[in-house]
Amino acid sequence: MDEPDKRLRRSLRLPRLRLGPTSVLVPLFYFGGLFAGGMLYPGYNHITQLPSELGALGAPHPLVFNASLILTGVSLCLVSLAFHRALRGLGARPVWARSLGISLMIPAVYFGVVGLIALPDPRHNAAFPLLLPMHAAPFLLAKGLSHRLDLRQIAWYLATTGLAMLVLLAIALGLGNMVSPRNAGLFIRIYAAAAFVWIGIVGPLLARQLDRDNTEFTVSAT
């Protein structure tokens, strides 16, 4: 096997080792910490109270939720690298793979910051702009997969998820005055589901596709 074929084979095999399990960890760490922290907070209301209150100064067990935020950031950092490598293995142009990696790496920093700096420190909320690039990630991944007709359904799911994230972000910023103290906690959890669940779904699907591509490549090379 010549050197270009070896590089292609490595690009197909390496993402499979990380993307599937690591992508599932992102929603698992976030929602695991969210519900575990809520269980340890007497009287906490998931409908009305914000997630950050679980890690705020004065909360009964702030370390539980803050640690989950840091772990979410670490796993998101690994996912950004795995998605970048996966897109390259699936034949996407480098610009889409790099852009996707950056759009997830910056929010990974955000979760690390808010996990280390709890409320009421104003730096906690000031870190919010670091989260914004995450809203581009589903669109970038969909674009990176657009050349693959066999992955069209995944691309459409990603585009729909991206639109949902943008709509929910606009509502969170005041569109329609739909968010109030009576439902703020519920809304943030719906937003978090839109932002995290797609990672845990699409990661294993792409890892499986990479496995199939690698098998076909191995058969054709023999």
C-alpha positions in Angstrom: 0.0 0.0 0.0 1.5 3.4 -1.0 1.8 6.3 1.4 -1.4 8.2 0.2 -3.5 5.1 0.8 -2.0 4.7 4.3 -2.9 8.3 5.2 -6.4 7.8 3.9 -6.8 4.6 5.9 -5.5 6.3 9.1 -8.0 9.2 8.5 -10.8 6.7 8.4 -9.8 4.7 11.4 -8.7 7.2 14.0 -12.0 9.1 14.5 -13.8 5.8 15.2 -11.7 5.4 18.4 -13.0 8.7 19.9 -16.0 10.2 18.3 -18.7 7.6 19.3 -18.1 7.4 23.1 -16.8 10.9 23.6 -19.8 12.5 21.9 -22.2 10.8 24.2 -20.3 12.1 27.2 -21.2 15.7 26.4 -24.9 15.5 27.2 -24.3 12.8 29.8 -22.0 15.1 31.9 -24.2 18.2 31.6 -27.6 16.6 32.3 -26.1 14.2 34.8 -24.7 17.1 36.8 -27.9 19.1 36.4 -30.2 16.4 37.8 -27.7 15.2 40.5 -27.2 18.8 41.7 -31.0 19.3 41.7 -31.5 16.2 43.8 -29.0 17.5 46.4 -30.6 21.0 46.5 -33.6 20.9 48.9 -36.6 22.7 47.3 -34.9 23.3 44.0 -37.3 23.8 41.1 -36.2 22.8 37.6 -39.1 24.8 36.1 -38.4 28.2 37.6 -34.7 28.1 38.7 -31.7 28.4 36.4 -29.1 25.7 36.2 -26.3 28.1 37.3 -28.0 28.4 40.7 -26.9 24.8 41.5 -23.3 25.9 41.4 -23.7 29.3 42.9 -22.1 30.5 46.1 -24.4 29.4 48.9 -25.8 26.3 47.1 -25.8 23.2 49.2 -23.4 21.2 47.0 -22.1 23.6 44.3 -19.1 21.3 43.4 -21.5 18.7 41.9 -22.8 21.0 39.1 -19.6 23.0 38.6 -17.6 19.8 38.2 -20.1 18.6 35.6 -19.7 21.9 33.7 -15.9 21.4 33.6 -16.3 17.8 32.5 -18.7 19.0 29.8 -16.1 21.4 28.6 -13.4 18.8 28.5 -15.5 16.3 26.6 -16.6 19.0 24.2 -13.0 19.9 23.6 -12.3 16.2 22.7 -15.5 16.1 20.5 -14.3 19.2 18.6 -11.1 17.3 17.7 -13.0 14.1 16.9 -15.6 15.8 14.7 -12.8 17.6 12.8 -11.0 14.3 12.2 -14.3 12.6 11.3 -15.2 15.1 8.7 -11.8 14.7 7.1 -12.2 11.0 7.1 -15.6 11.4 5.5 -14.1 13.4 2.7 -15.2 16.9 3.7 -13.2 20.0 2.7 -10.6 21.1 5.3 -12.3 24.5 5.7 -15.5 22.9 7.0 -13.7 20.5 9.3 -11.6 23.3 10.8 -14.5 25.6 11.2 -16.5 22.9 12.9 -13.7 22.2 15.3 -13.3 25.9 16.2 -17.1 26.3 16.7 -17.0 23.6 19.4 -13.7 24.4 20.9 -14.6 27.9 21.9 -17.8 26.8 23.8 -15.6 24.2 25.5 -13.7 27.0 27.0 -17.0 28.6 28.1 -18.0 25.6 30.1 -14.7 25.5 31.8 -14.9 29.1 32.7 -18.4 29.0 34.1 -17.6 25.8 36.0 -14.6 27.5 37.7 -16.2 30.9 38.2 -19.6 30.6 39.9 -22.4 33.1 40.5 -22.7 35.7 41.8 -19.3 36.5 40.3 -20.1 38.8 37.3 -17.5 37.0 35.2 -19.8 34.0 35.1 -22.4 35.7 32.9 -19.7 37.8 31.1 -18.4 34.5 29.5 -21.7 34.1 27.6 -20.2 35.3 24.2 -17.9 32.2 24.2 -21.0 30.0 23.9 -22.3 31.7 20.7 -20.1 29.8 18.2 -21.8 26.6 19.2 -24.9 27.7 17.3 -22.9 27.5 14.0 -21.7 23.9 14.7 -24.8 22.0 13.3 -24.8 24.0 10.1 -21.0 23.6 9.6 -21.3 19.8 10.1 -24.3 19.6 7.8 -22.3 21.6 5.1 -19.3 19.3 5.6 -21.5 16.3 5.0 -23.4 17.8 2.1 -21.3 16.0 -0.5 -22.3 12.6 0.9 -25.7 11.5 -0.4 -25.8 8.6 2.0 -25.6 11.1 4.9 -28.3 13.5 3.7 -30.8 12.6 6.4 -28.2 13.4 9.1 -27.4 16.7 7.3 -31.1 17.7 7.3 -31.4 16.7 11.0 -28.4 19.0 11.8 -29.8 21.9 9.8 -33.1 21.6 11.6 -31.4 21.4 15.0 -29.3 24.5 14.1 -32.5 26.4 13.3 -34.1 25.3 16.6 -31.0 26.5 18.5 -31.2 29.9 16.8 -34.9 30.3 17.5 -34.4 29.3 21.2 -31.5 31.7 21.5 -33.6 34.6 20.1 -36.4 33.8 22.6 -33.8 33.7 25.4 -32.6 37.1 24.4 -36.2 38.5 24.7 -38.0 37.7 21.4 -41.7 37.5 22.1 -41.3 38.0 25.8 -41.9 34.2 26.2 -39.4 33.7 29.0 -40.5 34.7 32.5 -39.4 33.9 36.1 -42.2 31.3 36.1 -40.6 29.2 33.2 -37.0 30.3 32.9 -35.6 27.1 34.2 -37.7 24.9 31.9 -36.8 27.0 28.9 -33.1 26.8 29.6 -33.4 23.0 29.8 -35.2 22.9 26.5 -32.4 25.0 25.0 -29.8 22.8 26.5 -31.4 19.7 25.0 -31.3 21.3 21.6 -27.7 22.3 22.1 -26.3 19.0 23.4 -28.5 16.1 22.4 -27.5 16.3 18.7 -23.9 15.7 19.6 -24.7 12.5 21.4 -26.8 11.3 18.5 -24.7 12.3 15.5 -21.4 11.3 16.9 -22.1 7.6 17.1 -23.8 7.7 13.7 -20.8 9.2 12.0 -18.5 6.8 13.9 -20.5 3.9 12.5 -20.3 5.4 9.0 -16.6 5.8 9.3 -16.4 2.2 10.3 -18.3 1.1 7.2 -16.1 3.3 5.0 -13.0 1.8 6.5 -14.3 -1.7 5.9 -15.1 -0.8 2.2 -11.7 0.8 1.8 -9.9 -2.3 3.3 -11.8 -4.7 1.0 -11.1 -2.6 -2.1 -7.4 -2.3 -1.2 -6.9 -6.0 -1.0 
